[in-house]
Amino acid sequence: MTQTPIAPASPDDIVLEDDSLTHRLDVAADEMIAAGERRSFDRPDSLRGAVKADAARLREGVEDGVVQARERIRQSPERATLYALGIGVILGMLLRR
C-alpha cells in the first residue's frame, strides 16, 4: 500500500473572498465582540452597582410577566380558574403524602 504525499497549498487553493456560512458567522461574531467592547464603558464600577442593575432588569421582567398574566386572566377568566383549581388539586395531593 503506497501513500500519496500531501501537496503543499497552491495560490489557487486560497480563497480570499469567502462567502460561506462559516465566514459570515465569523464576521458577525467579530462585530458582536466589537460592539460588546464599545458597551463595556456602560458597566457599573462596583459589584454593588452590577447587582442593583441586574435586580432592576429582573424586576422589570417580573413586572412585565405580571401584566401579561393579568391580561390573559381578563381575556379568559374561566380558563384561569380551571388552571388554578388544577394546580391546587395537584399541590394538595403532593402535600398530603
C-alpha positions in Angstrom: 0.0 0.0 0.0 1.5 3.3 -1.1 0.8 6.6 0.5 0.5 9.7 -1.6 2.3 12.7 -0.3 0.2 15.7 0.6 1.0 18.5 -1.9 1.6 22.0 -0.5 -1.2 24.5 -0.9 -1.0 26.4 -4.2 -2.3 30.0 -4.6 -5.3 28.6 -6.4 -6.3 26.8 -3.2 -6.6 30.0 -1.2 -9.9 31.7 -1.3 -9.7 35.4 -0.5 -13.4 36.3 -0.5 -15.2 33.5 1.2 -19.0 33.9 1.4 -19.6 30.6 3.2 -21.8 30.4 6.3 -18.7 29.9 8.5 -17.1 33.1 7.2 -20.4 35.1 7.7 -20.7 33.8 11.2 -17.1 34.7 12.0 -17.7 38.3 10.7 -20.9 38.5 12.7 -19.1 37.3 15.9 -16.3 39.8 15.4 -18.9 42.6 15.1 -20.7 41.4 18.3 -17.4 41.3 20.2 -16.5 44.8 18.9 -20.0 46.1 20.0 -19.5 44.5 23.4 -16.2 46.2 23.8 -17.8 49.6 23.0 -20.6 48.9 25.5 -18.1 47.9 28.2 -17.9 51.6 29.3 -21.5 51.4 30.4 -20.7 48.8 33.0 -21.1 49.7 36.7 -17.9 50.4 38.6 -18.7 48.2 41.6 -20.2 44.8 42.3 -23.0 46.5 44.2 -23.9 48.6 41.1 -23.9 45.4 39.0 -26.2 43.6 41.4 -28.5 46.7 41.5 -28.6 46.8 37.7 -29.3 43.1 37.4 -32.0 43.4 40.1 -33.7 46.2 38.2 -33.7 44.2 35.0 -35.2 41.2 36.8 -37.8 43.4 38.4 -38.8 44.8 35.0 -39.1 41.3 33.6 -41.3 40.1 36.5 -43.5 43.2 36.2 -43.9 42.5 32.5 -44.9 38.9 33.3 -47.4 40.0 35.9 -49.0 42.4 33.4 -49.2 39.7 30.7 -50.7 37.2 33.2 -53.4 39.8 34.3 -54.3 40.4 30.7 -54.7 36.7 30.0 -56.8 36.3 33.1 -59.1 39.1 32.0 -59.4 37.6 28.5 -60.4 34.2 29.7 -61.3 34.0 33.4 -62.8 30.5 33.1 -59.6 29.0 31.8 -57.5 30.8 34.5 -59.9 29.5 37.2 -59.7 25.9 35.9 -55.8 26.1 35.8 -55.7 27.5 39.4 -58.1 24.7 40.5 -56.0 22.0 38.8 -52.8 23.4 40.3 -54.4 23.5 43.7 -55.6 19.9 43.5 -52.1 18.7 42.4 -50.4 20.6 45.2 -52.9 19.3 47.7 -52.2 15.7 46.6 -48.5 16.2 46.8 -48.6 17.9 50.3 -51.0 15.2 51.6 -48.3 12.5 51.2 
